[in-house]
């Protein structure tokens, strides 16, 4: 089995991405990033997902992006709630973390080179997403080109592949795919502002996209929502 680095956040998409990597015959090394996010409970969920899918190799890296700020996930600004689908599709929201996926992929690239992997999996999605510029296919292609220039392995002619298997799928399609691969979505969290017990708010953009996805997939939503 070839090794691959899988960026695992504990959310629905990354859990599915891990299951896809395994189904394609890779031996994943899961990379968790503690970046100062207010929803750090996702890291606990990521470890639970990794364990449930039989992954013993989990690494965690800390990069405190609160020092940069500029996002409702790392700074002192409110997380938008109860926005319509039209509002969510209009522009880049304040929950965008500046250059987050660039930072994440850079860390994954470093880990991949260190452990001898040439494949990196990331659960970005360009269909049911919140307008983040670093979830587009152009970004993935550009980073793959960068990897060839920025690493010793790359300049020696070894190619890194950035896999984004969920890129063109709807949230409903992602859920159906994950269920077919044995993902337990009750272990995952998507909420940007969970309560102290990890219960999802049910009102942020991410919660709304998630719940709409389960509804469209015709599947019961297993999310534990905070008491309202």
N, CA and C of each residue as an Amber inpcrd file, in Angstrom:
protein
   684
   0.8450000  -1.2030000   0.0000000   0.0000000   0.0000000   0.0000000
   0.8750000   1.2450000   0.0000000   0.5410000   2.1860000  -0.8650000
   1.2680000   3.4540000  -0.8890000   0.8060000   4.3470000   0.2540000
   1.7330000   5.1080000   0.8140000   1.3720000   6.0430000   1.8760000
   0.8030000   7.3150000   1.2610000  -0.1100000   7.9310000   1.9890000
  -0.6760000   9.2160000   1.5920000  -0.9470000  10.0140000   2.8470000
  -0.7940000  11.3170000   2.7540000  -1.1650000  12.2040000   3.8550000
  -2.5950000  12.6750000   3.6180000  -3.4310000  12.5350000   4.6300000
  -4.8230000  12.9760000   4.5370000  -5.0490000  14.0730000   5.5670000
  -5.4450000  15.2450000   5.1140000  -5.8060000  16.3270000   6.0310000
  -7.1650000  16.0030000   6.6410000  -7.1870000  15.8520000   7.9500000
  -8.3930000  15.4080000   8.6400000  -8.7980000  16.4380000   9.6770000
  -9.9890000  17.0030000   9.5120000 -10.4470000  18.0630000  10.4140000
 -11.5020000  17.5870000  11.3980000 -12.0880000  16.4350000  11.1540000
 -13.1930000  15.9830000  11.9950000 -14.5370000  16.3430000  11.4190000
 -14.5370000  16.9980000  10.2590000 -15.7830000  17.3550000   9.5900000
 -16.2500000  16.2710000   8.6370000 -17.4090000  16.4970000   8.0910000
 -18.0400000  15.5330000   7.1910000 -17.1830000  15.2670000   5.9520000
 -16.6750000  16.3290000   5.3380000 -15.9380000  16.1790000   4.0880000
 -14.6130000  15.4520000   4.2990000 -13.8520000  15.8500000   5.3020000
 -12.5400000  15.2330000   5.4930000 -12.6660000  13.7740000   5.9170000
 -13.7170000  13.4380000   6.6770000 -13.9430000  12.0430000   7.0460000
 -14.2030000  11.2050000   5.8030000 -15.0000000  11.7510000   4.8950000
 -15.2710000  11.0510000   3.6360000 -13.9960000  10.9130000   2.8240000
 -13.1960000  11.9660000   2.8200000 -11.9350000  11.9700000   2.0780000
 -11.0060000  10.8750000   2.5890000 -10.9380000  10.6900000   3.8910000
 -10.1210000   9.6300000   4.4780000 -10.6150000   8.2610000   4.0160000
 -11.9320000   8.0820000   4.0220000 -12.5030000   6.8020000   3.5880000
 -12.2090000   6.5490000   2.1050000 -12.2340000   7.5920000   1.2970000
 -11.9190000   7.4470000  -0.1270000 -10.4680000   7.0260000  -0.3030000
  -9.5600000   7.6830000   0.4340000  -8.1410000   7.3350000   0.3330000
  -7.9220000   5.8610000   0.6600000  -8.5600000   5.3950000   1.7020000
  -8.4280000   3.9850000   2.0870000  -9.0020000   3.0760000   1.0090000
 -10.1440000   3.4610000   0.4370000 -10.7860000   2.6240000  -0.5840000
  -9.9540000   2.5370000  -1.8580000  -9.0900000   3.5300000  -2.0750000
  -8.2400000   3.5370000  -3.2610000  -6.8870000   2.8590000  -3.0170000
  -6.7560000   2.2100000  -1.8740000  -5.5770000   1.4030000  -1.6190000
  -4.4190000   2.1220000  -0.9650000  -4.6600000   3.3280000  -0.4350000
  -3.5940000   4.0650000   0.2320000  -3.5420000   3.7280000   1.7160000
  -2.3530000   3.8410000   2.2730000  -2.1730000   3.7660000   3.7300000
  -2.0510000   5.2060000   4.2240000  -3.1190000   5.7590000   4.7950000
  -3.1070000   7.1800000   5.1460000  -2.3580000   7.5020000   6.4340000
  -1.6780000   8.6340000   6.3930000  -1.1660000   9.2850000   7.5820000
  -2.0530000  10.5060000   7.7930000  -2.8110000  10.5300000   8.8690000
  -3.7660000  11.6140000   9.0940000  -3.0660000  12.8160000   9.7270000
  -3.2900000  13.9850000   9.1510000  -2.7010000  15.2070000   9.6870000
  -3.8100000  16.1150000  10.2070000  -3.7490000  16.4110000  11.5150000
  -4.6800000  17.3240000  12.1650000  -3.9510000  18.6440000  12.4140000
  -4.6490000  19.7490000  12.2430000  -4.0290000  21.0520000  12.4460000
  -4.8130000  21.8310000  13.4990000  -4.1370000  22.1450000  14.5820000
  -4.7130000  23.0070000  15.6200000  -4.2470000  24.4300000  15.3030000
  -5.1590000  25.2430000  14.7760000  -4.7440000  26.5580000  14.2720000
  -5.3590000  27.7230000  15.0400000  -5.8660000  27.4260000  16.2320000
  -6.4880000  28.4770000  17.0190000  -7.9660000  28.6320000  16.7300000
  -8.5480000  27.6390000  16.0730000  -9.9610000  27.6920000  15.7070000
 -10.8520000  27.6310000  16.9450000 -11.9210000  28.4050000  16.9180000
 -12.8360000  28.4090000  18.0590000 -13.5770000  27.0800000  18.1810000
 -13.6500000  26.3240000  17.1020000 -14.3300000  25.0330000  17.1160000
 -13.3010000  23.8940000  17.1940000 -12.3910000  23.9970000  18.1650000
 -11.3100000  23.0170000  18.3120000 -11.8210000  21.6290000  18.6860000
 -13.1070000  21.5120000  19.0470000 -13.6800000  20.1890000  19.3110000
 -13.5530000  19.3080000  18.0770000 -13.3910000  19.9180000  16.9060000
 -13.2690000  19.1350000  15.6840000 -12.0490000  18.2100000  15.7290000
 -11.0160000  18.5810000  16.4870000  -9.8290000  17.7400000  16.5640000
 -10.1110000  16.4530000  17.3430000 -10.9460000  16.5470000  18.3730000
 -11.3740000  15.3480000  19.0970000 -12.1640000  14.4350000  18.1620000
 -13.0320000  15.0540000  17.3640000 -13.8370000  14.2670000  16.4280000
 -12.9540000  13.6440000  15.3520000 -11.9230000  14.3650000  14.9360000
 -11.0140000  13.8330000  13.9170000 -10.3420000  12.5630000  14.4140000
  -9.9110000  12.5750000  15.6750000  -9.2690000  11.3830000  16.2300000
 -10.2650000  10.2250000  16.3250000 -11.5150000  10.5420000  16.6620000
 -12.5430000   9.5000000  16.7330000 -12.8090000   8.9040000  15.3560000
 -12.8620000   9.7580000  14.3440000 -13.0670000   9.2880000  12.9680000
 -11.9100000   8.4070000  12.5350000 -10.6800000   8.8570000  12.8070000
  -9.5010000   8.0790000  12.4220000  -9.5210000   6.7040000  13.0730000
  -9.8600000   6.6700000  14.3560000  -9.9060000   5.3920000  15.0700000
 -10.9850000   4.4860000  14.4910000 -12.1600000   5.0600000  14.2010000
 -13.2770000   4.2720000  13.6680000 -12.9510000   3.6790000  12.3070000
 -12.1360000   4.3990000  11.5340000 -11.7630000   3.9090000  10.2050000
 -10.4540000   3.1250000  10.2160000  -9.9820000   2.8100000  11.4120000
  -8.8220000   1.9430000  11.5360000  -7.4880000   2.5970000  11.3070000
  -7.4090000   3.9040000  11.5250000  -6.1580000   4.6240000  11.2930000
  -5.3950000   4.8210000  12.5910000  -4.2260000   4.2110000  12.6680000
  -3.4030000   4.3380000  13.8640000  -2.4070000   5.4770000  13.7510000
  -2.1110000   5.9040000  12.5310000  -1.0740000   6.9090000  12.3220000
  -1.7080000   8.2900000  12.2060000  -1.6510000   9.0510000  13.2810000
  -2.2460000  10.3850000  13.3400000  -1.2000000  11.3640000  13.8600000
  -1.0080000  12.4460000  13.1420000  -0.0820000  13.4990000  13.5680000
  -0.8970000  14.7770000  13.7940000  -0.4790000  15.5800000  14.7750000
  -1.1200000  16.8810000  15.0040000  -0.0580000  17.9770000  15.0030000
  -0.3400000  19.0430000  14.2760000   0.5570000  20.1880000  14.1930000
  -0.1930000  21.4130000  14.7030000   0.5000000  22.2800000  15.4420000
  -0.1090000  23.5170000  15.9300000   0.4850000  24.7190000  15.2000000
  -0.3920000  25.5230000  14.6310000  -0.0120000  26.7910000  13.9920000
  -1.0710000  27.8010000  14.4090000  -0.7340000  28.7290000  15.2710000
  -1.7530000  29.6040000  15.8470000  -2.0690000  30.7710000  14.9040000
  -3.1060000  30.5890000  14.0990000  -3.4990000  31.6290000  13.1500000
  -4.2650000  32.7640000  13.8130000  -4.4860000  32.6790000  15.1270000
  -5.0880000  33.8160000  15.8320000  -4.1560000  35.0250000  15.7920000
  -2.8640000  34.7740000  15.6580000  -1.8970000  35.8780000  15.5730000
  -2.0900000  36.6770000  14.2920000  -2.6910000  36.0460000  13.2910000
  -3.0060000  36.7380000  12.0340000  -4.4090000  37.3220000  12.0780000
  -5.3460000  36.5320000  12.5690000  -6.7330000  36.9990000  12.6680000
  -7.3930000  37.1020000  11.3080000  -8.3620000  38.0000000  11.2170000
  -9.0340000  38.2290000   9.9540000 -10.1340000  37.2570000   9.6260000
 -10.5710000  36.4550000  10.6090000 -11.6280000  35.4770000  10.3820000
 -12.4720000  35.3360000  11.6280000 -13.7520000  35.0550000  11.4300000
 -14.6310000  34.8070000  12.5690000 -14.2860000  33.5110000  13.2820000
 -13.4780000  32.6620000  12.6610000 -13.0940000  31.4120000  13.3040000
 -11.8620000  31.5560000  14.1870000 -11.1100000  32.6340000  14.0030000
  -9.8790000  32.8150000  14.7750000  -9.7960000  34.1810000  15.4510000
 -10.7690000  35.0290000  15.2410000 -10.7140000  36.3930000  15.7360000
 -11.9830000  36.7130000  16.5040000 -12.0180000  37.8820000  17.1010000
 -13.1560000  38.2890000  17.9170000 -14.1940000  38.9830000  17.0510000
 -14.9110000  38.1870000  16.2650000 -15.9940000  38.7090000  15.4460000
 -17.0820000  37.6410000  15.3730000 -18.3320000  38.0450000  15.2300000
 -19.4290000  37.0750000  15.2870000 -19.4640000  36.1450000  14.0730000
 -19.8540000  34.9170000  14.3390000 -20.0820000  33.9460000  13.2710000
 -21.4790000  34.1950000  12.7000000 -21.6100000  34.3670000  11.3780000
 -22.9380000  34.6040000  10.7860000 -23.8820000  33.4390000  11.0610000
 -25.1310000  33.7650000  11.3190000 -26.1420000  32.7440000  11.6150000
 -27.3880000  32.9720000  10.7620000 -28.0860000  31.8670000  10.4940000
 -29.4100000  31.8770000   9.8600000 -29.3990000  32.5670000   8.4960000
 -28.3330000  32.4150000   7.7370000 -28.2660000  33.0450000   6.4160000
 -28.9400000  32.1540000   5.3690000 -29.5970000  32.7840000   4.4210000
 -30.2530000  32.0490000   3.3400000 -29.1970000  31.4920000   2.3920000
 -29.6140000  30.5640000   1.5250000 -28.7020000  30.0080000   0.5280000
 -28.1910000  31.1010000  -0.3960000 -29.0520000  32.0610000  -0.7000000
 -28.6460000  33.1740000  -1.5690000 -27.5830000  34.0290000  -0.8950000
 -27.7640000  34.3000000   0.3760000 -26.7780000  35.1040000   1.1110000
 -25.4510000  34.3640000   1.2320000 -25.5220000  33.0420000   1.4480000
 -24.2990000  32.2500000   1.5800000 -23.5160000  32.1890000   0.2760000
 -24.2170000  32.3470000  -0.8390000 -23.5600000  32.2800000  -2.1520000
 -23.0060000  33.6250000  -2.5970000 -23.2170000  34.6590000  -1.7990000
 -22.8230000  36.0180000  -2.1910000 -21.5080000  36.4170000  -1.5310000
 -20.4080000  36.2890000  -2.2640000 -19.1170000  36.7540000  -1.7620000
 -18.4350000  35.7890000  -0.8190000 -17.3010000  36.2330000  -0.2960000
 -16.5010000  35.4250000   0.6310000 -16.8800000  35.8040000   2.0580000
 -17.3580000  34.8660000   2.8690000 -17.8450000  35.1990000   4.2090000
 -16.7160000  35.4570000   5.2050000 -17.0820000  35.9950000   6.3650000
 -16.0870000  36.3200000   7.3880000 -15.5200000  35.0690000   8.0540000
 -16.0990000  33.8910000   7.7750000 -15.5470000  32.6520000   8.3130000
 -14.3780000  32.1440000   7.4630000 -14.0940000  32.8010000   6.3610000
 -12.8990000  32.4720000   5.5840000 -11.6670000  32.7880000   6.4280000
 -10.7690000  31.8110000   6.5550000  -9.5170000  32.0020000   7.2870000
  -8.4230000  32.2910000   6.2650000  -7.8030000  33.4630000   6.3170000
  -6.8300000  33.8420000   5.2950000  -5.7680000  32.7690000   5.0470000
  -5.7360000  32.2930000   3.7970000  -4.7180000  31.3440000   3.3210000
  -4.7070000  30.0220000   4.0800000  -5.8060000  29.6450000   4.7220000
  -5.7940000  28.4390000   5.5610000  -5.4280000  27.1820000   4.7790000
  -6.0660000  26.9490000   3.6440000  -5.7670000  25.7200000   2.9160000
  -4.3700000  25.7320000   2.3100000  -3.8510000  26.9200000   2.0420000
  -2.4630000  27.0120000   1.5880000  -1.5260000  26.5660000   2.7120000
  -1.8050000  27.0400000   3.9280000  -1.0080000  26.6360000   5.0940000
  -1.1490000  25.1350000   5.3420000  -2.3830000  24.6410000   5.2990000
  -2.6310000  23.2170000   5.5600000  -1.9030000  22.3380000   4.5440000
  -2.0160000  22.6940000   3.2660000  -1.3720000  21.8840000   2.2430000
   0.1500000  21.9700000   2.3380000   0.6620000  23.1290000   2.7400000
   2.1090000  23.2520000   2.9300000   2.5790000  22.3060000   4.0310000
   1.8320000  22.2370000   5.1290000   2.1710000  21.3170000   6.2180000
   2.0670000  19.8660000   5.7520000   1.0040000  19.5710000   5.0050000
   0.8200000  18.2160000   4.4840000   1.9340000  17.8420000   3.5130000
   2.3640000  18.8120000   2.7140000   3.4520000  18.5780000   1.7710000
   4.7500000  18.2570000   2.5080000   5.0360000  19.0220000   3.5650000
   6.2240000  18.7500000   4.3540000   6.1830000  17.3660000   4.9810000
   5.0260000  16.9970000   5.5340000   4.8880000  15.6750000   6.1370000
   5.0220000  14.5860000   5.0800000   4.3990000  14.8050000   3.9230000
   4.4740000  13.8120000   2.8510000   5.9140000  13.5630000   2.4310000
   6.6760000  14.6410000   2.2680000   8.0680000  14.4630000   1.8630000
   8.8560000  13.7410000   2.9550000   8.5650000  14.0560000   4.2070000
   9.3060000  13.4530000   5.3240000   9.0410000  11.9600000   5.4690000
   7.8040000  11.5280000   5.1850000   7.4520000  10.1120000   5.3830000
   7.4980000   9.3150000   4.0870000   7.9040000   9.9560000   2.9950000
   8.0250000   9.2500000   1.7270000   6.7330000   9.0810000   0.9650000
   5.7210000   9.8760000   1.3080000   4.4560000   9.8390000   0.5650000
   4.5080000  10.8410000  -0.5820000   3.8320000  10.5280000  -1.6650000
   3.7630000  11.4560000  -2.7910000   2.3220000  11.7980000  -3.1380000
   1.4080000  11.4300000  -2.2340000  -0.0120000  11.7020000  -2.4440000
  -0.5850000  12.3850000  -1.2190000  -1.3670000  13.4420000  -1.4640000
  -1.9980000  14.2180000  -0.3930000  -3.4870000  14.3270000  -0.7010000
  -4.3130000  14.0400000   0.2830000  -5.7610000  14.1270000   0.1270000
  -6.2940000  15.2910000   0.9510000  -7.1730000  16.0800000   0.3250000
  -7.8230000  17.1980000   1.0010000  -9.2990000  17.2120000   0.6100000
 -10.1720000  17.4600000   1.5750000 -11.6120000  17.3470000   1.3440000
 -12.2910000  18.6250000   0.8920000 -11.6270000  19.4250000   0.0600000
 -12.2580000  20.6600000  -0.4150000 -13.3780000  20.3390000  -1.3960000
 -14.3290000  21.2580000  -1.4710000 -15.5070000  21.0530000  -2.3090000
 -15.8970000  22.3660000  -2.9620000 -16.0820000  22.3480000  -4.2740000
 -16.3850000  23.5720000  -5.0210000 -17.8520000  23.6920000  -5.4010000
 -18.6960000  22.8010000  -4.8780000 -20.1310000  22.8520000  -5.2190000
 -20.9170000  23.4280000  -4.0500000 -21.0780000  22.6350000  -2.9840000
 -21.7750000  23.1140000  -1.7850000 -20.7600000  23.6770000  -0.7980000
 -20.1860000  24.8220000  -1.1120000 -19.1800000  25.4220000  -0.2380000
 -19.5650000  26.8730000   0.0250000 -18.8040000  27.5350000   0.8680000
 -19.1940000  28.8640000   1.3360000 -18.4650000  30.0030000   0.6190000
 -18.0290000  29.7760000  -0.5910000 -17.3930000  30.8510000  -1.3390000
 -15.9180000  31.0200000  -1.0540000 -15.2730000  30.0250000  -0.4490000
 -13.8610000  30.1360000  -0.1130000 -13.0040000  29.9760000  -1.3740000
 -12.0980000  30.9140000  -1.6310000 -11.2890000  30.8220000  -2.8500000
 -10.3310000  29.6410000  -2.8630000  -9.9660000  29.1290000  -1.6760000
  -9.0180000  28.0150000  -1.6190000  -9.7070000  26.6570000  -1.6180000
 -10.9360000  26.6260000  -2.1600000 -11.6450000  25.3600000  -2.3510000
 -11.9340000  25.1220000  -3.8340000 -11.2240000  25.8230000  -4.7000000
 -11.4810000  25.7400000  -6.1420000 -10.4470000  24.8560000  -6.8410000
 -10.8300000  24.2620000  -7.9750000  -9.8770000  23.4080000  -8.7030000
  -8.6290000  24.1560000  -9.1510000  -8.7540000  25.4550000  -9.4570000
  -7.5860000  26.2370000  -9.8580000  -6.5390000  26.2720000  -8.7540000
  -7.0060000  26.3760000  -7.5280000  -6.0910000  26.3980000  -6.3900000
  -5.3730000  25.0630000  -6.2460000  -6.1010000  23.9760000  -6.3690000
  -5.5050000  22.6480000  -6.2370000  -4.4430000  22.4360000  -7.3160000
  -4.7560000  22.8040000  -8.5500000  -3.7810000  22.6450000  -9.6360000
  -2.5400000  23.5010000  -9.3920000  -2.7510000  24.7180000  -8.9040000
  -1.6210000  25.6170000  -8.6560000  -0.7260000  25.0760000  -7.5440000
  -1.3230000  24.5140000  -6.5090000  -0.4970000  23.9920000  -5.4080000
   0.2760000  22.7550000  -5.8530000  -0.3280000  21.9450000  -6.6800000
   0.3770000  20.7710000  -7.1930000   1.6100000  21.1930000  -7.9890000
   1.4490000  22.2840000  -8.7680000   2.5980000  22.8120000  -9.5170000
   3.6540000  23.3550000  -8.5590000   3.2180000  24.0260000  -7.5030000
   4.1540000  24.5410000  -6.4990000   4.9450000  23.4160000  -5.8460000
   4.2740000  22.3010000  -5.5620000   4.9300000  21.1790000  -4.8910000
   6.1080000  20.6490000  -5.6950000   5.9950000  20.7340000  -7.0170000
   7.0750000  20.2620000  -7.8750000   8.2940000  21.1660000  -7.8030000
   8.0820000  22.4150000  -7.4010000   9.1700000  23.3980000  -7.3640000
   9.7370000  23.6150000  -5.9680000   8.9480000  23.3190000  -4.9600000
   9.2970000  23.7280000  -3.5960000   9.9030000  22.6270000  -2.7460000
  10.0860000  21.4320000  -3.2920000  10.5660000  20.3070000  -2.4900000
  11.7810000  19.6490000  -3.1370000  12.5790000  18.9930000  -2.3240000
  13.7190000  18.2420000  -2.8510000  13.2350000  17.1200000  -3.7620000
  12.1790000  16.4210000  -3.3120000  11.6450000  15.3400000  -4.1300000
  11.1730000  15.8650000  -5.4790000  10.5200000  17.0430000  -5.4590000
  10.0090000  17.6140000  -6.6970000  11.1030000  17.9440000  -7.6880000
  12.1550000  18.5700000  -7.2300000  13.2270000  18.9620000  -8.1500000
  14.0400000  17.7550000  -8.5990000  13.8920000  16.6320000  -7.9020000
  14.5410000  15.4010000  -8.3240000  13.6580000  14.5760000  -9.2510000
  12.5200000  15.1690000  -9.6330000  11.6630000  14.5290000 -10.6200000
  10.5350000  13.6910000 -10.0750000  10.3430000  13.6770000  -8.7570000
   9.2310000  12.9300000  -8.1690000   8.0130000  13.8350000  -8.0800000
   6.9020000  13.3520000  -8.5270000   5.7070000  14.1770000  -8.5990000
   4.7980000  13.9630000  -7.3940000   4.3360000  15.0690000  -6.8280000
   3.3160000  15.0140000  -5.7780000   1.9370000  15.1690000  -6.4110000
   1.0050000  14.3650000  -5.9450000  -0.3710000  14.4280000  -6.4340000
  -1.2680000  14.9610000  -5.3070000  -2.0050000  16.0280000  -5.5770000
  -2.9800000  16.5530000  -4.6190000  -4.3440000  16.0130000  -5.0230000
  -4.8820000  15.1390000  -4.2040000  -6.1850000  14.5220000  -4.4960000
  -7.2850000  15.3220000  -3.8050000  -8.2740000  15.7210000  -4.5790000
  -9.4490000  16.4070000  -4.0280000 -10.6870000  15.6760000  -4.5520000
 -10.9470000  14.4750000  -4.0440000 -11.9670000  13.6110000  -4.6260000
 -13.4010000  14.1020000  -4.4700000 -13.6060000  15.0980000  -3.5940000
 -14.9630000  15.6060000  -3.3660000 -15.2190000  16.9090000  -4.1100000
 -14.2530000  17.3500000  -4.8810000 -14.2690000  18.6930000  -5.4530000
 -15.5490000  18.9990000  -6.2140000 -16.0290000  18.0680000  -7.0140000
 -17.1720000  18.3390000  -7.8880000 -18.4570000  17.6720000  -7.4070000
 -18.4760000  17.2110000  -6.1510000 -19.6600000  16.5270000  -5.6270000
 -20.5320000  17.4740000  -4.8180000 -21.8400000  17.2480000  -4.8680000
 -22.7340000  17.9810000  -3.9710000 -22.6000000  17.4010000  -2.5730000
 -23.0900000  18.1310000  -1.5760000 -23.0080000  17.6220000  -0.2060000
 -23.7820000  16.3120000  -0.0710000 -24.9160000  16.2030000  -0.7530000
 -25.6940000  14.9620000  -0.7160000 -24.9000000  13.8090000  -1.3130000
 -24.2000000  14.0650000  -2.4200000 -23.3860000  13.0260000  -3.0490000
 -22.2450000  12.5960000  -2.1270000 -21.6490000  13.5670000  -1.4380000
 -20.5580000  13.2550000  -0.5070000 -21.0610000  12.3440000   0.6080000
 -22.2240000  12.6730000   1.1490000 -22.8030000  11.8690000   2.2300000
 -23.0840000  10.4510000   1.7580000 -23.6770000  10.3160000   0.5770000
 -23.9720000   8.9900000   0.0530000 -22.6900000   8.1910000  -0.1740000
 -21.6810000   8.8610000  -0.6820000 -20.3990000   8.1850000  -0.9230000
 -19.7760000   7.7230000   0.3900000 -19.7790000   8.6040000   1.3910000
 -19.2130000   8.2510000   2.6740000 -19.9360000   7.0910000   3.3310000
 -21.2540000   7.0960000   3.2620000 -22.0160000   6.0000000   3.8500000
 -21.6860000   4.6760000   3.1710000 -21.4860000   4.7200000   1.8570000
 -21.1420000   3.4950000   1.1360000 -19.7690000   2.9700000   1.5310000
 -18.9310000   3.8590000   2.0970000 -17.5760000   3.4790000   2.5120000
 -17.4640000   3.2800000   4.0210000 -18.5980000   3.3340000   4.7170000
 -18.5950000   3.0240000   6.1410000 -18.3170000   4.1820000   7.0760000
 -18.4780000   5.4170000   6.6110000 -18.2450000   6.5630000   7.4810000
 -19.4090000   6.7300000   8.4610000 -19.0870000   6.8970000   9.7220000
 -20.1040000   7.1670000  10.7410000 -20.1530000   8.6770000  10.9540000
 -21.1200000   9.3360000  10.3370000 -21.1810000  10.7920000  10.3950000
 -21.5930000  11.3180000  11.7690000 -22.0760000  10.4280000  12.6370000
 -22.3880000  10.8580000  14.0050000 -21.1160000  11.2510000  14.7570000
 -19.9720000  10.7800000  14.2850000 -18.6980000  11.1140000  14.9330000
 -18.1710000  12.4710000  14.5020000 -18.7010000  13.0100000  13.4160000
 -18.1440000  14.2270000  12.8300000 -18.8530000  15.4840000  13.3290000
 -18.1960000  16.6090000  13.1280000 -18.8120000  17.9000000  13.4350000
 -18.4830000  18.8780000  12.3180000 -19.4380000  19.7420000  12.0150000
 -19.2210000  20.7580000  10.9840000 -19.4120000  22.1710000  11.5220000
 -19.8420000  22.2850000  12.7640000 -20.2630000  23.5750000  13.3090000
 -19.0970000  24.5270000  13.5410000 -19.3070000  25.7900000  13.1860000
 -18.3090000  26.8310000  13.3940000 -18.3180000  27.3640000  14.8260000
 -19.4220000  27.1670000  15.5340000 -19.5240000  27.7160000  16.8910000
 -20.2920000  26.7570000  17.8030000 -19.7070000  25.5890000  18.0820000
 -20.3840000  24.6260000  18.9520000 -20.3970000  25.0870000  20.3950000
 -21.2730000  24.4840000  21.2030000 -21.3010000  24.8200000  22.6210000
 -20.1720000  24.0920000  23.3490000 -20.0920000  24.2820000  24.6440000
 -18.9710000  23.7370000  25.4230000 -18.9430000  22.2100000  25.4070000
 -20.0930000  21.5820000  25.1330000 -20.1530000  20.1270000  25.0780000
 -19.9480000  19.5990000  23.6640000 -19.7330000  20.5120000  22.7140000
 -19.5190000  20.1040000  21.3250000 -20.7770000  20.0390000  20.5010000
 -21.9120000  20.4330000  21.0830000 -23.1640000  20.4180000  20.3410000
 -23.1870000  21.4770000  19.2540000 -23.6610000  21.1090000  18.0830000
 -23.6910000  22.0250000  16.9440000 -24.7770000  23.0800000  17.1110000
 -24.4880000  24.2920000  16.6290000 -25.4630000  25.3750000  16.7960000
 -26.6620000  25.2140000  15.8690000 -26.4650000  24.5890000  14.7140000
 -27.5630000  24.3980000  13.7670000 -27.9080000  25.6310000  12.9670000
 -27.1490000  26.7180000  13.1340000 -27.5220000  27.9870000  12.5090000
 -26.4100000  28.6310000  11.6830000 -25.1710000  28.2270000  11.8860000
 -24.0810000  28.8070000  11.0920000 -24.1380000  28.2510000   9.6690000
 -23.3760000  28.8620000   8.7700000 -23.3950000  28.4260000   7.3710000
 -23.0650000  26.9480000   7.2450000 -22.0650000  26.5140000   7.9830000
 -21.6160000  25.1320000   7.8620000 -22.6750000  24.1490000   8.3510000
 -23.3360000  24.4710000   9.4530000 -24.4250000  23.6130000   9.9480000
 -25.5740000  23.5510000   8.9490000 -25.9000000  24.7020000   8.3540000
 -27.0100000  24.7420000   7.4080000 -26.6990000  23.9310000   6.1490000
 -25.4770000  24.0670000   5.6390000 -25.0820000  23.3020000   4.4540000
 -25.0940000  21.8070000   4.7680000 -24.6260000  21.4580000   5.9370000
 -24.6100000  20.0540000   6.3510000 -26.0290000  19.4820000   6.4430000
 -26.9250000  20.1890000   7.1480000 -28.2790000  19.6700000   7.3340000
 -29.0360000  19.5890000   6.0120000 -28.8040000  20.5690000   5.1340000
 -29.4270000  20.5330000   3.8080000 -28.9150000  19.3460000   3.0030000
 -27.6370000  19.0090000   3.1940000 -27.0550000  17.8670000   2.5020000
 -27.6860000  16.5560000   2.9240000 -27.8750000  16.3640000   4.2170000
 -28.5290000  15.1470000   4.6890000 -29.9640000  15.0650000   4.1750000
 -30.6340000  16.1960000   4.1900000 -32.0150000  16.2150000   3.7000000
 -32.0680000  15.8410000   2.2230000 -31.1680000  16.4130000   1.4220000
 -31.1430000  16.1280000  -0.0140000 -30.7400000  14.6800000  -0.2860000
 -29.9230000  14.1120000   0.5850000 -29.4950000  12.7220000   0.4170000
 -30.5630000  11.7350000   0.8820000 -31.5930000  12.2350000   1.5570000
 -32.6420000  11.3640000   2.0730000 -32.1670000  10.5210000   3.2320000
 -31.2370000  11.0810000   4.0180000 -30.6320000  10.3550000   5.1360000
 -30.8930000  11.1250000   6.4300000 -31.1570000  10.3950000   7.5040000
 -31.3740000  11.0360000   8.8020000 -30.0880000  11.7390000   9.2420000
 -30.2120000  12.9810000   9.6490000 -29.0680000  13.7590000  10.1180000
 -28.7070000  13.3120000  11.5320000 -27.5010000  12.7350000  11.7490000
 -27.1360000  12.2370000  13.0750000 -26.4880000  13.2990000  13.9610000
 -26.4770000  14.5380000  13.5020000 -25.7890000  15.6100000  14.2330000
 -26.4340000  15.8670000  15.5880000 -25.6130000  16.0340000  16.6140000
 -26.1020000  16.4090000  17.9330000 -26.1030000  17.9340000  18.0270000
 -27.2760000  18.5040000  18.0500000 -27.4050000  19.9490000  18.1030000
 -27.5490000  20.4200000  19.5570000 -27.0140000  21.6040000  19.8140000
 -27.1240000  22.1900000  21.1400000 -28.5930000  22.4580000  21.4660000
 -28.9200000  22.3740000  22.7420000 -30.2920000  22.6750000  23.1600000
 -30.6160000  24.1260000  22.8540000 -31.8050000  24.3600000  22.3030000
 -32.2060000  25.7310000  21.9760000 -33.4270000  26.1080000  22.7990000
